[in-house]
Amino acid sequence: MSQPVAPSTRRRISDNNLKKEHERRIDLMHHESHFNFIKIHLVTHCSDHRHQLGNIPMYSTEVGELAHKGDI
């Protein structure tokens, strides 16, 4: 006779299963993919860089672009 499982345990098991499935899909995409272009590869790092460096508006190019406006 099976014992009842707590909802938190069921949730943890379900989350683990979803995580494993997601990792399996990512591995499959990486191994079966022929898109090894640099731009596509860099997209996979956007999230990591955002966590490390902060959000993109912190790094504006407006000042540098405006400095060259007179040259054009």
C-alpha positions, 0 to 999 in steps of 0.5 A: 500500500502506497503512503500519501506524499506531501504536496511540497514533495510532489512539487519538488519532484515535479520541478526536478522532472521539469528541470531534467527535461529542460536540460535534456532538450538543451543538450539535444539542441546543442548536439544536433544543432548546425547553427554554430554562428557567433551571433547565435552562440552569443545569445545564449550568454545574454542572461549570464551577462545581464546578471553579472553586469546589470541591465543594458541601459547602464551602458549607453553609447549615446555619449560616444555617438554624439561625440562623432556627430560633428565629424559626419 
